[in-house]
Amino acid sequence: MKLGGQIAIVVGGARGIGEAIAHYFAKEGAEIVLVDLEKMKPQLDSVAQAIQQQDGQALAVAADCSDPLQVNALVDDTIRRFGKVDVLVNSAGFRGPLVPVTEISDQQWDDVLLYNLKLVFLCCRTVLKQMMEQKSGSIVSIAGTAGREGMALRGSLCAAKWGLIGLTQTIAKEAGPYGIRANVICPGGMDEPDLREMYAERAKGLGMEFSQLEKQVLELTPLRKYAKHEEVAKAALFLASSDSSHTTGESLNVSGGRLMS
């Protein structure tokens, strides 16, 4: 098994990409610490139970990882229980407003950077201390196309996701001598209702029909389809495991060819 005997913290594990990653990691032998907000606890428990029913190991923990005290408690409890942290997955996020830069409020800007960048920083900072002691570890964070190109009406999210890539590259350089790797996955549009809801809102802001925007996006995607959660989870498994033992500081596109650099 690719992750046999390893402990993986999956932040944002109650649904979507994080849920898929948790399932794939558990199938490959990792013991999963699933983390999400208190309001997501029912979904979090459901994911943990589903993993356990497949003979996997998973623990559901409700925590707000934008709070440094809760992050410290989460990591301390994980170390007390398991003695180590091998993998950190940062899959939590918040899309924020779909408006021009001139219309983003201070609070909206702060919220988007808090949940898409500072949260990741807090988790990485705390987990890195343990990984440096053990001289091993892998960090995988989810960015997206907003981390690779500017996008109209997505100013705050683009700023946060570009920042996430810069943070990841810095961690890769600082922690590499300790045997720690840090990488980012940049998915294209996901095959999920949330994406279509966001596209409908964005199309309205751009003065377009939803069908026009979707057609435009898919025409820019050589594979002409959205990404599935499982496809992103497989990429995360590659980056978390020894299959990518000489890969760090990279941004792996899982975008159907929409991103090629």
N, C-alpha and C positions, 0 to 999 in steps of 0.2 A: 504494500500500500504506500502511496506517495507521501502521506502525512501520518503514518502510523506512530502512535505515542506522542504526538504533538498537541499542544494546547493553543487553540485559536480563539481570539476575541473578535467577534463580528459586531461592529457598531452599526446600528440600522438593520438589524437582522429580522425584524418582524414581518417584512414584506418585500416584494420586488427583487432587485438584484441581491440585496443582503440575504434574503431568505434562500434564494437559489444557491448562493455561495456556501451558506451554512450546510445545506443538504449535500452538495458536492464534496465539501471538505470532510463531512462526517462519513460519507461513503468511502473516503480514502483514509480513514482511520483516525482523524483528528477528534479530540474532545472539544466541543464547542461551548464557548460562553457567549450566549446570545444577549445582545444589549439593545434596548430601545426605551422610549419614553414610557412613563407610567400609564398614559392613556392608551398605549399600544400593548399593554400587558396581556390582554386576552389573546391577541394575535401571536404575541411572543410565546406564550405558553403552548399555543396550538402548534407552532413550528417545532418547539422542543419535543412535544409529544409525538409528532410525526417522525422526527429523527429517531427517537427512542423506539418507536414501533418498527423501525427498519434496522433495529439492533445497533443504532448509533448512540453516542453519548452527547447530551446537550443539557446545559443549565441556562434557564431564563432569568435575566437580571434587569429590573427596571431602574434606569438611571438617566439623568439629563447630562450628557457629556459636554454640554456647553458650560457646565459648572465645574471648576477645577477641584473642588472638594469632593464632588461625587465621582469624578474621574479617579482621583487618588484612592478613594474607598473601593471602587471597582477593581482597580489593579492590585491593591493590597489584598483584597479578599481572594482574588484569583491566585495570587502567589501563595497565600496561606493554604489554600485548598489544593493547588496542583504543584506548587514549588517552582513554576517557571511560566513564561509566556513565549511561545515560539512564533506566533503569527498574529499580527494586528491587521484587521480589515476595516477601513473607514468607508462605510457605505451610506452613512446618514447624509441628508441634504435637504435643502429648502430652496425652491426655484425663485421665489421672490416676485417682484412686480414685473409686469410686461408693459413697460412705458418708456418713453424717451428719457435720456439722462436728465434733461431739464425738469422732468416731473418726478424723479425719484426723491422721496422724502428722506430726511436724515435717519429717521427710525427704520425705514425700509432698507436703506443702505447698511445700517448697523446690523440689522437682523440677518440679512443675507451673508454678510461677512462673518458674523458670529457662528452661524450653523454650517457654513460651507468651508470656512477656513480656520477660524479660531478653535472650533471644536476639534478639528483634525490636529491642529498644533497641540492642544492640551492632551489629547490621547497619545500622540507620538512622544511628547516630552516625558510623560510619565512612564510609558512602556519602554522607551529607550534606556532608561536607567537600569531596568532589569535586564534587558537584552545585552547591554554593555557588560554587565556583571557576568552573564553566562557566555558572552562572546559569540552570540549567534542570534538570528532572528530575521524575519521578513515582514515588511510593512507593504500593504497593497491598498491604495486609495483610488476611489472612483471620481473621475473628473467629468469627462464628456466633451462634446464638440465645443462647448462654451469655454473650455480651457485651451483650445487650439486656434480659435479664430474669433474676431469680433463679430457680434451679432446684433442687429437692430432690435431695440426694445429689451435687450438682455444685459444692460450695462453693469449692474451690480453683480449678477451671476458670473459674467465673463471675468470681471475683476477678481472675484473670489477664486474661481477655478484656475485662472492663470497664476494666481498667488499660490495655489495648492501645488501646481507643478514646480514652481520655484522653490517652495519649501521642501518638496520631495527630493529635488536634485541636491539641495544643501544637505539634507539628512544623509543622502547617499554618500556624499563626499566626507562628511564628518564621522559617520558611523561605519563606513566601509572597513577601516582598519580593525574594527572589532568583529568582523565577520557578519555584519548586518547589511541587508539589502533593502532598498526602498524603491518602489515603482508605482506608476499610475496607469490606470486603464481609462481610455477615452472612448466610451461607447457612442455610437450614433443614436438616432431616435430609437426608443424601445417600443416593442410591440405590446402596448398596454393602453388601457383607457385613459390614464393620466396624460399620456402624450397627446392623444387626440383632443382632450380637453384643453391642454395648453396651446396646441396648434390653432384651435378654434378661437381662443382668446387673442393669440398673437396675430392671426389673420385679420381679425376685426380691427386691431390696432394699426395694422399696415394698410387697411382699406381694401382687403382682398377677401375672396370667398375661401372657406376652409379647403375646398377641393383644389383650388388654385395653388394654395401654399403647399399642400401635401404633394401635389403633382410636381411642383418645383423642387421640393426636397428629394423626392424619389428619383427625379431625373438627374440630380447631382450625385446619386448613389449608384455606382456601377452595378451592384447586385440587385438593385431595384426592390429592396425590401427593408423592413425594420429589423433591428437586432432582437433576439430572444434573450430572456434572462439567463437561460442555460448556456448560451454562447458566451456571455460575459463571465459567467461562473467558471467555465472551462479555462478562460484566459487567466482568471484569478488563481485557479489551481496551479497553472503553469508557473505563475510568478511567485506563488507562495512556496512551492516545492523545490526540491533540488534539481528539477528539470531545467530551471533557469539559474543555476548556481553561479554563472558568470554574467548575470544581467542585473544591473542596478542603475538608478537614476533615469530610467527609460519611461516613455509614455507610449503605451501599446494601444494602437487604434483598433477598435472593434466596431467599425463604422460602415461595413459593406463597401469600402473603397471611397467613401465620401472624403475622408481625410487620408492623405498619402505622404505626410511629412511630419 
